[in-house]
Amino acid sequence: MLARVSTELHTREELNAKGADPMDCGITSPPVHVLAPKFNIVCQQRPYRGWSSHVQILQTAYEGDNEAYHLAPGLYATGLMISGGHTTNYVEAPGNRQIFVEIDAAGSMDGRDAEQEHCLDILHAYDITLKAMQDALNKAKAGGPYQGDKRDQVVRAAKNAILTGLHPKLQEIVRTCVIDNWGVNISEFDTKLRKLYLATCDLTQQRDAKNWHTLAPDFGHESGSLWSWTEYASAKLMPSSLHAIMLGEVKDIRRLLRGPDFSVNTTPSQELIKL
């Protein structure tokens, strides 16, 4: 099923294994194992005169499966360092310090809220595509059978029942895949509807493209937290060999900051995720 909440992870390795980039503070995957509803319009010739049809549900919609994760408060390696006043890839050598980003409770909540928005966006995408179609099919099935003098008339009547109340993009799929004098192109209907659902899910990436979810280390300043002060003090007081044994590599600790356009909990899914 689709993720309703983001799960907290405690190591960078866990997050990277989920497909996150090295500087990401969270990740939400697109849906997999999606099922579009499948249906047919079954026609029967009546014993004396005319035709009847009804909607037959062959497969119910399934929203798919995905995952959402964010980093817990803690120190996380970035694989970067400051050299000559510029940020570059970390190289283990005397005097080099790897940048570690310090995520406090507030920063972790920002990461959680950002992934939560992606979760809600994808759930809304399901509601306005696969679920909306499934609801229309269920209603049309309950409203049958449909009567008429000719076969194409009863197919059209069932089709019109499905179309009622659907968004124009969903109506277009139904009109393309239901042929009045024949029936339903089930394969084409499945392909078009799943494609529309996944494309609608992808609209959630607008939040990242607009930098609403940008969180990054403060490359301009070392952290002034007690955590970092302890690190820097011990690095000055201990020989490097002793520090490496007791505390590991000497870290360059930077606070996690919101980007200038960071924004969560302000733009609901209904405003962003639309057909």
N, C-alpha and C positions, 0 to 999 in steps of 0.2 A: 504494500500500500504506500501511498505518498506520505512523506514525512510531515507531521503536524508541528513539530518543534525541532530545534537544533540541539544536537548532542555535544556535550563538552568533552574535549580531548586534552590530554595533559602532556603530550610530547609533539614536537615538530614532525618527528618521523611518522607518527600516526596520521597526521593531517596530510603530509606529503603522499603517503600511501593511498589516500583517498583521491589523489589527482590534483591537489592544490599546488599552486606555484609557490616557490620558496618564501616569498614575501607576503603571501595571503594569511589572513587571520581566521579564515573560515572558507567553507565551500558547500554549495548545494548542487547536487547532480541533477541532470535532466531525467525525466521518467523513462524507464525501460519496461518491457513486458506489457505494453499498452494493448488493450483490446477495444476496438470500435464495435458498437452494436451492429449486428447483422440481421437482416430481415428479408422476407419475401412477401409478395402479394399473391395469395393463392386464389385462383378463380374456379368456379364451378358453374356448369350450365344447369339451370333448374329444369325439373322434369317436364314442365309444360311450356314455359316461355321465359326467356331472359336469362340473365346471369347474376351471380352473387360473388363477392370477393371478401376476403378478410386478411388482416396483417398477421403474418406468422413471424414470431421472434425466434431467430436461429442462434443468436449469441448476445448476451448482455454486455454492456460496456464495463470495462475495468480501467480505473485511473492510472494503473501502472505502479511501479516501485521506484523510489528514489531515497536519497539520504542527505542529511544536512548536519554539518559539524562546525564548531568554533573552538578556539583555544581558551583554556582556563587561565586564570592569573598565573604568571610565572615568568621565567627568563627563557628566551628562545634564541638559538643561534640563527644568524641570517646568511652566513657564508660570505659576508662582506667585511671590508675594513676601510679605514681612511688612510690614504697614502698621498702625500704631496697636496693635501687639501681637497682631494677628490675621492669619491666612493669607488671602490674597485673590488674585484673578487679577492677573498681572503687567501693569503699564502702563508703557510706556517713557516715562520722564520724568526730569529731573535729580534725583538723590538716590535713585531707586528701583533696587533690585538684584533681579534674577531669582534665584530659588532654583535651584541646580544640585545634584542628588543625586550624591554620590560613592560609586560602587560599587567596593569593593575586591575582591580575589580571593575572599575568603570569601563576600562578599555575592553575587557572581556565581555561585558554586557553590551557594548556597542557592536562587537563582532556577532554576538548572539542575536541581537535585534536585526542586524543586517541579513543574516541567514534566515531569520524568521520571516522577514518580508518576502524573500524568494519563495519560501514554503507557501505562504498565503497567496502569492501571485500564481503559482502553479496550480494550487487547489482551485482558484477562481477560473483559471484557464480551462480546467476540467469541467467546471460547472456550466460554462457558457458554450462548450463544444460537445463533448461526448455525452455528458449528462443531459444537456438540453435536448439532444437528438434522441437519447434513450427515453426521456419523458414524453416526447412527441410520439414516438413509436408506441409506447405503452398506452397512451391516450387514444391513438388511432385504432389500436387493437381492440380496446374496450368499446369503442364506438361502432364497431362492425357488427354484423356483415353489411356490406354495401350492395345495393340492388340497382339493376339497370337492364336495358334491353339488349345491349351489346357488351362484348368482353372488354373492349377498350374503354367503355363508359365506366365500368365498375373498377377497373385499374385506376382510371383517372380519379374516381371518387375516393378511393383509398389513399391515393397520392395527395389529393387536396386536404384530406383529413390530417395527414402527417405534416403538411406545409403550414397548417394553421398555427400562428403564433411564433414560428421560428424566425431567427435572424436571417436577413437576406443572403448571407454567405452560406448558411446551412440550407436554406431553400434552394440555392443554386446547385448544391451537391445532389439534393433529392431530385430536382428537375432533370439534371444531367443523367442520373443513374436509373431513373424509373421511366421506362418506355411504355406509353399507353397501350400499344397494340402487342406488347410482348411481356414485359415484367421488369424485374430488378436485375441490374448488372451488379451483383453482390461484390465481386472482386474490386471493381472500380470504386464503388461506394466506400468500401473498407479503406482503400488506399488514400482516397481524397480526404476522408474524415480524419484519419490518423495524422496525415500530413498537416491538416489545419490545426489540430490539437497541439502538436509538437511545435509548430510555428508560433502559436499563441503562447505556449509556455516560454519560448525564447524571448518574448517581449520583456520578461523580467530582467534581462541583461541591460535594459535601458538604465536601470539604477546604477550599475557599475559604469556604463559608458558616460553617464552624467556626473560621475565621481561622487555620487551620493553615499557610497559605501567605502570611500577611500580612507584607509588607516595605514599609517607609515611611521617608521622610527624618526625621531628628531635628529637628523644628521648634523644639524648645526650646533647642538649642545649636548654635552654629557649629562646623564641623569644626575639629579641632586638628591635622590632618595636615600634613605638610610641603607637600603640594600646596596646601592652603588657606592656609597661612601665607605662601607665596610670593605667592599671589593678593592677600591682604590687605595685605602689605607693599608690593607694587608699586602698589596702589591709593592708599596713603598717600603714597608717594614721588613718584609721577608726577602731573602734571596730568591731569584727566579726559580732555581731548582727546587727549593723547599716549597714555594708556592705551588709549583706544578704537582708535587707529591700530595700536598694537603688539600689544595683547593682547585686544582686543575689549571687550565690556561688562564692567563690574565685577560679579563674581558673588558671590552669597550661597551659600556651599558648605556643604552639610549631609551628614553621614554617613548611609548606609542602615542602618537598624536592623531587627532582627527584632521582630515584634509579640509581645505577652506570651503568646499561645497558639501561637506558631510551632512547627511540628512536621513534620519530614520523616524518612523512613526508619524510622518506628516503627509505622505501621499498614499492613500489606500489603493489596494489592488484594483478596485472598481474604476478608478480614474486612469490607471496606467494600462491595464490589461483589457483590451477591447478588440472586437472583431472589425 
